[in-house]
Amino acid sequence: MSKTPPARGNGKTGWLLVILLVLVAAGGSAAGVYFLMDKGAHGAASTEAAAEPVTAPIFVPVAPFTVNLRGEQREERLLYVGLSLQVTDKASEEFLKQYMPQLRSRLLKLFAAQTAAELMTPGGKDQLSAKILEMLQQPMATPQPTLRVTDVLYTDFIVQ
């Protein structure tokens, strides 16, 4: 009996099969990337179109104050405070700028009525903001447009 080696497939067929699998995988990857990138571009465009345009905030800066605070037992305390008022419309912005001397006078009186102990806590600053917003509801002129002030933002705040 003679020994014959087992029959093998053609070597070229194996290599062709490997190359074919690599090409199919590369093509599938390329197609996946193309469709994902295409979907992302259209998805972002449709999201932007659906979202309403964001309006820029309007801030009315108020020059900083240095105010003597109400003290106990002749205690001299100072408040240095700068702030900006956030408004929602140009009419409120223009009115506040036009009546800035009256606004500053009211703010000065309000700040001078505070104590250092009240203002040194975060809650005290929040209460002061609420008082400022309440003060802005009192008319400064007749007739006066409705002031649409949404926030009081402190830019400087030092109690000494």
Secondary structure as UniProt FT lines:
FT   HELIX           11..50
FT   STRAND          58..70
FT   TURN            73..74
FT   STRAND          77..87
FT   HELIX           90..98
FT   HELIX           100..112
FT   HELIX           116..119
FT   HELIX           122..135
FT   TURN            136..137
FT   STRAND          149..159
//
